[in-house]
Amino acid sequence: MAKWRCTVCGFVYDEEKGYLEGDIPAGTSFEDLPKDWVCPYCGASKDAFEKIS
């Protein structure tokens, strides 16, 4: 499981934890997020994220 950081605001999406506030269950890979998913903090697209682990 990897972590992905938004290069705009620094939000970290952790695949192991998911994002329960956004109904993304634990274990959901970044690639499996919907294509139109955006950063929940700043609204940046998935293209703005970089893999950090």
GROMACS elastic network, one bead per residue, 0.5 to 0.9 nm:
[ bonds ]
;  ai    aj funct       b0    kb
    1    14     6  0.77220   500
    1    15     6  0.55837   500
    1    16     6  0.57161   500
    1    27     6  0.75182   500
    1    28     6  0.88631   500
    1    29     6  0.72864   500
    1    53     6  0.80757   500
    2    13     6  0.85441   500
    2    14     6  0.63529   500
    2    15     6  0.57061   500
    2    16     6  0.73394   500
    2    29     6  0.78025   500
    2    30     6  0.81748   500
    2    51     6  0.70416   500
    2    52     6  0.71265   500
    2    53     6  0.50544   500
    3    12     6  0.65234   500
    3    13     6  0.56163   500
    3    15     6  0.60352   500
    3    16     6  0.81327   500
    3    30     6  0.83588   500
    3    50     6  0.85219   500
    3    51     6  0.59919   500
    3    52     6  0.55289   500
    3    53     6  0.54137   500
    4    11     6  0.82434   500
    4    12     6  0.54730   500
    4    13     6  0.50836   500
    4    14     6  0.64751   500
    4    15     6  0.80852   500
    4    30     6  0.76031   500
    4    49     6  0.59388   500
    4    50     6  0.53658   500
    4    52     6  0.55322   500
    4    53     6  0.74763   500
    5     8     6  0.87177   500
    5     9     6  0.84339   500
    5    10     6  0.56839   500
    5    11     6  0.56441   500
    5    13     6  0.63531   500
    5    14     6  0.87621   500
    5    48     6  0.83176   500
    5    49     6  0.52374   500
    5    50     6  0.53436   500
    5    51     6  0.64455   500
    5    52     6  0.66010   500
    6     9     6  0.57901   500
    6    11     6  0.52203   500
    6    12     6  0.63552   500
    6    13     6  0.80840   500
    6    39     6  0.70988   500
    6    42     6  0.88472   500
    6    44     6  0.75176   500
    6    45     6  0.88409   500
    6    46     6  0.81916   500
    6    47     6  0.88821   500
    6    48     6  0.57568   500
    6    50     6  0.65624   500
    7    10     6  0.57517   500
    7    11     6  0.80780   500
    7    44     6  0.87126   500
    7    48     6  0.56517   500
    7    49     6  0.57266   500
    7    50     6  0.68570   500
    8    11     6  0.82743   500
    8    42     6  0.74903   500
    8    44     6  0.70152   500
    8    48     6  0.68662   500
    8    49     6  0.82464   500
    9    39     6  0.87606   500
    9    41     6  0.74167   500
    9    42     6  0.64797   500
    9    44     6  0.85521   500
   11    39     6  0.73795   500
   11    40     6  0.81944   500
   11    41     6  0.69092   500
   11    42     6  0.85180   500
   12    49     6  0.87219   500
   12    52     6  0.89611   500
   13    16     6  0.88991   500
   13    17     6  0.81081   500
   13    18     6  0.69671   500
   13    19     6  0.72632   500
   13    30     6  0.78670   500
   13    39     6  0.86786   500
   13    49     6  0.89372   500
   14    17     6  0.54294   500
   14    18     6  0.58575   500
   14    19     6  0.78094   500
   14    26     6  0.85451   500
   14    27     6  0.86507   500
   14    28     6  0.88308   500
   14    29     6  0.85831   500
   14    30     6  0.84357   500
   15    18     6  0.51047   500
   15    19     6  0.83481   500
   15    25     6  0.88843   500
   15    26     6  0.65777   500
   15    27     6  0.53651   500
   15    28     6  0.54570   500
   15    29     6  0.52244   500
   15    30     6  0.64764   500
   16    25     6  0.89234   500
   16    26     6  0.54276   500
   16    28     6  0.71584   500
   16    29     6  0.80737   500
   17    20     6  0.79439   500
   17    24     6  0.88524   500
   17    25     6  0.73532   500
   17    27     6  0.63896   500
   17    28     6  0.81274   500
   18    22     6  0.87370   500
   18    23     6  0.83552   500
   18    24     6  0.53347   500
   18    25     6  0.50388   500
   18    27     6  0.60444   500
   18    28     6  0.58639   500
   18    29     6  0.81233   500
   19    22     6  0.55013   500
   19    23     6  0.63904   500
   19    25     6  0.63964   500
   19    26     6  0.70756   500
   19    28     6  0.88432   500
   20    24     6  0.53356   500
   20    25     6  0.59664   500
   20    26     6  0.75389   500
   21    24     6  0.75122   500
   22    25     6  0.86620   500
   22    40     6  0.78751   500
   24    27     6  0.87213   500
   24    28     6  0.68312   500
   24    33     6  0.80161   500
   25    28     6  0.60255   500
   26    29     6  0.88129   500
   28    31     6  0.83151   500
   28    32     6  0.64240   500
   28    33     6  0.71985   500
   29    32     6  0.52255   500
   29    33     6  0.68408   500
   30    33     6  0.54244   500
   30    34     6  0.89053   500
   30    46     6  0.86413   500
   31    34     6  0.80880   500
   31    35     6  0.85335   500
   32    35     6  0.83145   500
   33    36     6  0.82525   500
   33    37     6  0.64203   500
   33    46     6  0.88465   500
   34    37     6  0.51788   500
   34    38     6  0.89102   500
   35    38     6  0.86072   500
   35    45     6  0.87252   500
   35    46     6  0.75258   500
   36    45     6  0.72921   500
   36    46     6  0.77728   500
   37    40     6  0.86049   500
   37    43     6  0.87214   500
   37    44     6  0.88195   500
   37    45     6  0.66830   500
   37    46     6  0.65885   500
   38    41     6  0.85879   500
   38    42     6  0.80498   500
   38    43     6  0.50829   500
   38    44     6  0.53505   500
   38    46     6  0.59801   500
   39    42     6  0.56819   500
   39    44     6  0.51184   500
   39    45     6  0.64230   500
   39    46     6  0.72983   500
   39    48     6  0.87223   500
   39    49     6  0.86647   500
   40    43     6  0.58970   500
   40    44     6  0.81904   500
   41    44     6  0.82630   500
   44    47     6  0.78575   500
   44    48     6  0.61466   500
   44    49     6  0.83417   500
   45    48     6  0.56586   500
   45    49     6  0.77133   500
   46    49     6  0.55946   500
   46    50     6  0.88659   500
   47    50     6  0.80388   500
